[in-house]
């Protein structure tokens, strides 16, 4: 889909200069910004397997490095959702350890 946007001249010049310096088309920069704003990630290329967070993802969501083992394919990177996933997985780990340590079970 094509769209026309009115962007302040100074901002456009800065974005255009940075995208040129990085060798990226302006369109890919705009798509990336829209996706991040909507918190939509493209589908994983590895068939749903988790991949290591990219440097860009770690800049936006540094907690990904610490919580990687609790993340599931398709999860978003909203802090509240990450916290819930960590809490659920951690509770499961603790319950498993307690059941293994409890000789009555």
N, C-alpha and C positions, 0 to 999 in steps of 0.2 A: 504494500500500500504506500502511496506517496502522500506526503503531507507538507504543508508550508507553515513554517513557524517564523514569527517575528522575534528576533533575538537582538539585544542591544549590541551595537557595532563593536564596542570594546571587548565584550565577552566573546563574541563570535571570533574576533581576530585572535584572542588568546587560545581559544579551543582549537581553532584551525592551526595555529602555530605548534601547539603541543602535539596534536595528532600527526602533523607532518614530521615533527622531530622523532616521534615514535614509529613512523612509517605505517600508520594505521589510517584507513579511510575514515572520514568524518562520520559516515553512516554507521560503521561498526561502533564508534564511540557513542553515538546517540542511542543505538540499540542497547548497548551495555548499561548506559545510564537509566534508560526506561526500565530494563529488567531489574536493576538494583532497586530502583524506586518502588517497583511493584513487589520486590522480593521474590521474583520468579527466576528460577535457575533453569537453564536448558537441560533437557533430559541427559542423564549420564551416557557417555559414549561407550562405556564398558559393560553394557548389558545390565545395569542396575547395581554393579559392584561399587563400593565406596572408593573414592580416590583421595589422595592426599589433598588438603586444602591448598589452593593456589596462593601466591603472595598477595594478590588483590583481595581474596576472601579473608585472609588473615588480617589484612589492614582494616577491613570492615568489621570482621568478627574474630578478634584474637582468641576468644575462648574456644574456638574450634580445635586448636592444637591440644588443649587440655582435655577436651571432651570427645575426641575422635572415636574412641572405642564404644561410646554410647550412641553415636549417631547412626541413623538408618537411612538407606537409599530413599531419596525423595523428600527427606525432611528439609524444612526451611531453616534458616539460620537466625531466627528471632530468638533473642535471649530467653524469653519466657518458655518457649518450646524446647530449647536446649536444656534449660534447668529441669523441666518436667521429665525429659528423657533420661537425664542423669539421675534424678531422684528415683525414678521407677527402676532403672537398671541397677542402681546401687542397692536399693531395698531388696531386689531379687538376689543379688550377690550376698548380702548380709543374711537373708533368710536361708539361703543354701548353706552358708557356713555354719549357722546356728543348728540347722537340722543335722549336719554331719557331726557336729560336736556334741549333740544331745544323744546319749546312748539309749534313751527311752523310745526314740523314733526309729 
